Amino acid sequence: MTIVRRYEFTDEDWALIAPLLPRQRRGGRWNDHRTVMNGMFWVLRSGSAWRDMPERYGTWQTIYDRFVRWRRDGTLDRIAAALRERLHGGGRIEWEMWCVDGTSVRAAKPAAGARKKTPPRTSRKTTD
């Protein structure tokens, strides 16, 4: 039995995701995909900075570089689509009911009804 830490994939979760990840290319040895994905999710779920990621996942630069690469090449989108499809097939997604939480979205003060600041008046006359 594998001990699963907070924000890490269980064996069952990993079995769904592993086939969707790219195969290792010839050349250098890649860090283990599961360890890398656990590092990514630790950062994303905890809200910490990449540099604050625990060392057990590897160097933060490696994890961040792989995150950027997979985001650009569509790997993360394919994983999200496959997981959405699985939840939809199991009847666990209600497409008609969803919301976006905007509690941390900051609007400009004028958007909340405050007056815009006007430049201060000066008593000096400008000469041409």
C-alpha positions in Angstrom: 0.0 0.0 0.0 1.3 3.4 -1.0 1.2 6.2 1.5 -0.4 9.2 -0.1 0.4 12.7 1.2 -1.8 15.7 0.9 -2.3 16.9 -2.7 -0.8 13.7 -4.2 -2.4 11.2 -6.6 -3.7 7.9 -5.3 -2.9 4.8 -7.3 -6.4 4.8 -8.7 -6.1 8.4 -9.8 -2.7 7.8 -11.3 -4.0 4.9 -13.3 -6.4 7.3 -15.1 -3.8 9.9 -15.8 -0.6 8.0 -16.6 -1.6 6.8 -20.1 -2.2 10.5 -21.1 1.3 11.7 -20.4 4.0 11.8 -23.1 6.5 9.0 -23.4 10.1 9.7 -22.6 12.1 10.7 -25.7 15.5 9.5 -26.5 18.3 11.3 -24.7 18.4 12.3 -21.1 16.4 10.6 -18.4 13.2 12.4 -17.3 12.2 12.6 -13.7 9.3 10.3 -12.8 6.0 11.7 -14.2 4.1 10.8 -11.1 6.5 12.7 -8.8 6.5 15.7 -11.2 2.7 15.7 -11.3 2.5 15.5 -7.5 4.8 18.5 -7.3 2.7 20.4 -9.8 -0.5 19.7 -7.8 1.2 20.5 -4.5 1.9 24.0 -5.8 -1.4 24.5 -7.5 -3.5 23.2 -4.6 -1.5 24.8 -1.8 -1.2 28.2 -3.5 2.5 28.3 -2.6 5.2 29.6 -4.9 7.1 27.2 -7.1 10.3 27.9 -5.1 8.5 26.8 -1.9 7.7 23.3 -3.2 9.0 20.5 -1.0 12.3 19.0 -2.2 10.8 15.5 -2.3 9.3 16.4 -5.7 12.6 17.4 -7.2 13.8 20.8 -8.2 11.2 23.5 -8.6 12.6 24.5 -12.0 12.2 21.0 -13.4 8.6 20.8 -12.2 7.8 24.3 -13.5 9.4 23.7 -16.8 7.4 20.5 -17.3 4.2 22.3 -16.3 4.8 25.0 -18.9 5.7 22.5 -21.6 2.6 20.4 -20.9 0.4 23.4 -20.8 1.7 24.6 -24.1 1.6 21.2 -25.9 -1.9 20.5 -24.7 -1.1 17.6 -22.4 -2.8 19.2 -19.4 -5.8 20.1 -21.5 -6.1 16.4 -22.7 -5.9 15.2 -19.1 -8.6 17.7 -18.0 -10.8 16.7 -21.0 -10.4 12.9 -20.2 -11.3 13.5 -16.5 -14.3 15.7 -17.4 -15.5 13.0 -19.8 -15.2 10.3 -17.1 -17.1 12.4 -14.7 -19.8 13.2 -17.3 -20.1 9.5 -18.2 -20.6 8.7 -14.5 -23.3 11.4 -14.2 -21.2 13.4 -11.8 -21.2 16.7 -13.7 -24.3 18.9 -13.9 -23.5 21.0 -16.9 -26.5 23.3 -16.3 -25.2 24.3 -12.8 -21.8 25.9 -12.4 -20.4 29.1 -11.0 -17.3 31.1 -10.8 -16.2 32.3 -7.4 -15.2 35.9 -7.6 -14.6 36.6 -3.9 -10.9 37.4 -4.6 -11.4 39.4 -7.7 -10.4 43.0 -7.1 -12.2 45.7 -9.0 -11.1 49.3 -9.4 -12.6 51.6 -6.8 -14.7 53.5 -9.4 -16.3 50.1 -10.3 -17.7 50.0 -6.8 -19.1 53.5 -7.0 -16.2 55.6 -5.7 -15.3 58.8 -7.5 -12.3 58.9 -9.8 -9.5 61.0 -8.5 -9.1 64.2 -10.4 -5.7 65.8 -10.8 -5.1 68.4 -8.1 -5.7 72.0 -9.0 -2.8 74.3 -9.1 -2.9 78.1 -8.7 0.0 78.6 -11.1 -0.7 79.8 -14.5 1.3 78.3 -17.3 2.9 80.5 -19.8 3.5 79.6 -23.4 
